[in-house]
Amino acid sequence: MRLLLLSVLLSTALFGVNSNPLLLRAQASIFPKLILLAKGPKAFLVGGTIVFAIIHETSDTITANKLKALMQQQYGGVIEGFPFKVTLIQYSKLDETVQASAIMALHSDRHIGEPVELAIKKNIISFVGDAADLNKGYLFALNLERSTVIYMNKPMLPAYRIEFTDTLYQVVRFFDEN
């Protein structure tokens, strides 16, 4: 039994928290809906479409593809009447030409701060796979605790210049760096 527990803990450490299938399903289901809780969600459309970009390292391509497939399965190309598209972008290919309504950054030891800079500059809603990375400047993360907890980095809102509906503030837990 201890060996099984040890192997589970080691595999989580080696492959990151984003490979947890339950967490991926929750992220795929909840993160796209949060875009619609922005005041004036039409302002986030790219060519009339909600574009959700998943930023990942080459080593996380499988996880990124799983997350993309879950989102496509969940929403079938439409979310609340808006066309919905998921794109995958490797950190090495992330640049100013990225057009997205929202970005989600999977773990990266070296590049985790780069998507935040782009999101702030272009007013893109940002999500991160691990709540511990909210201190890098991302707006949202999700953890599975006793229940699903959506964390919001409220102090970063002025930098993003994005306003959300009051409904959002009732369902999130505010991230506290301390």
C-alpha positions in Angstrom: 0.0 0.0 0.0 2.8 2.4 0.8 4.5 1.6 -2.4 1.3 2.4 -4.3 0.9 5.7 -2.5 4.6 6.6 -3.1 4.3 5.9 -6.8 1.2 8.1 -7.1 2.9 10.9 -5.3 6.0 10.6 -7.4 4.1 10.5 -10.6 2.2 13.6 -9.6 5.5 15.4 -8.9 7.0 14.2 -12.2 4.1 15.0 -14.4 2.6 18.0 -12.6 -0.7 18.6 -11.1 -2.2 19.4 -14.5 -2.3 15.7 -15.4 -4.9 14.9 -12.8 -7.9 13.8 -14.9 -10.5 15.2 -12.4 -8.7 18.6 -12.3 -8.5 18.7 -16.1 -12.2 18.0 -16.4 -13.0 20.7 -13.9 -10.8 23.3 -15.6 -12.2 22.4 -19.0 -15.7 22.9 -17.8 -15.3 26.0 -15.6 -12.6 28.2 -17.2 -14.4 28.9 -20.5 -17.6 29.8 -18.6 -15.7 32.4 -16.6 -14.9 34.4 -19.8 -18.7 35.0 -20.1 -18.8 36.5 -16.6 -16.7 39.5 -17.8 -18.8 42.6 -18.3 -19.3 42.9 -22.1 -18.0 39.4 -23.1 -18.3 40.4 -26.8 -15.2 42.6 -26.3 -13.2 39.4 -25.8 -14.2 37.8 -29.1 -11.5 37.2 -31.8 -13.1 37.4 -35.2 -16.5 36.7 -33.6 -15.2 33.6 -31.7 -14.2 32.9 -28.2 -10.6 31.7 -28.6 -9.1 29.8 -25.6 -5.4 29.4 -25.9 -3.6 26.7 -23.9 0.1 27.6 -23.4 2.4 24.7 -22.7 5.9 23.2 -22.7 6.7 20.6 -25.3 6.8 18.0 -22.4 3.1 18.9 -21.6 1.7 18.4 -25.1 -0.3 15.4 -24.0 -1.8 17.2 -21.1 -2.6 20.3 -23.3 -4.2 18.0 -25.9 -6.3 16.3 -23.2 -7.5 19.6 -22.0 -8.3 20.8 -25.5 -10.3 17.6 -26.2 -12.2 17.9 -22.9 -13.2 21.5 -23.8 -14.2 20.6 -27.3 -16.3 17.7 -25.9 -17.9 19.9 -23.2 -18.8 22.7 -25.5 -18.9 21.3 -29.0 -17.6 24.5 -30.6 -20.3 26.8 -29.0 -20.4 28.3 -25.6 -23.5 30.3 -24.6 -24.3 31.0 -28.3 -20.7 32.2 -29.1 -18.5 30.1 -31.4 -15.7 28.5 -29.3 -12.3 27.4 -30.4 -9.3 26.0 -28.4 -5.8 26.5 -29.7 -2.5 25.1 -28.4 0.6 27.2 -28.3 4.0 26.1 -27.1 5.9 28.6 -24.8 8.6 28.7 -27.5 6.1 30.0 -30.0 4.3 32.6 -27.7 4.6 36.1 -29.1 2.7 39.3 -29.6 0.8 38.0 -32.6 -1.3 35.7 -30.3 -5.0 36.5 -30.7 -7.0 35.0 -27.8 -10.0 35.7 -25.6 -8.3 33.8 -22.8 -5.1 32.0 -22.1 -4.3 29.2 -19.8 -0.7 28.5 -18.9 0.3 25.0 -18.0 3.3 24.6 -15.7 6.7 25.8 -16.8 9.8 26.3 -14.7 11.3 28.9 -17.0 8.4 30.6 -18.9 5.4 30.8 -16.5 5.6 34.6 -16.3 5.6 35.2 -20.1 1.9 34.6 -20.8 1.0 37.0 -17.9 2.9 39.8 -19.6 1.1 39.2 -22.8 -2.3 38.9 -21.2 -1.9 42.1 -19.3 -0.7 44.0 -22.4 -3.6 42.7 -24.6 -6.3 42.5 -21.9 -6.7 38.8 -22.2 -8.3 36.8 -19.3 -5.6 34.5 -17.8 -5.8 31.2 -16.1 -3.1 29.0 -14.6 -3.1 25.3 -14.0 -1.7 25.6 -10.5 -3.0 28.1 -7.9 0.5 28.5 -6.5 1.3 30.3 -9.8 -1.3 33.0 -9.2 1.5 35.0 -7.5 3.0 35.4 -10.9 0.1 37.6 -11.9 -2.6 35.3 -13.4 -6.2 36.1 -12.7 -7.7 32.6 -12.1 -6.8 29.1 -10.9 -8.8 26.2 -9.8 -8.1 23.7 -7.0 -9.9 20.5 -6.0 -10.3 20.6 -2.2 -13.4 19.5 -0.3 -15.2 21.0 -3.3 -14.0 22.8 -6.4 -12.5 26.1 -5.5 -12.0 28.9 -8.1 -9.3 31.3 -7.0 -9.2 34.9 -8.2 -6.2 37.1 -8.0 -8.3 40.3 -7.3 -5.3 42.6 -6.8 -4.3 42.0 -10.4 -7.6 43.3 -11.9 -6.5 46.9 -12.3 -3.5 45.7 -14.4 -5.8 43.8 -16.7 -8.4 46.5 -17.0 -11.2 43.9 -17.1 -14.4 44.1 -15.1 -16.5 41.1 -14.1 -20.1 40.8 -13.1 -21.0 40.6 -9.5 -22.0 37.0 -9.9 -18.3 36.1 -10.4 -17.3 37.7 -7.1 -19.9 35.5 -5.3 -18.4 32.2 -6.6 -14.7 32.8 -6.3 -12.3 32.7 -3.4 -9.9 35.6 -3.4 -6.2 34.6 -3.6 -4.1 35.8 -0.8 -0.3 35.7 -1.4 0.3 35.4 2.4 
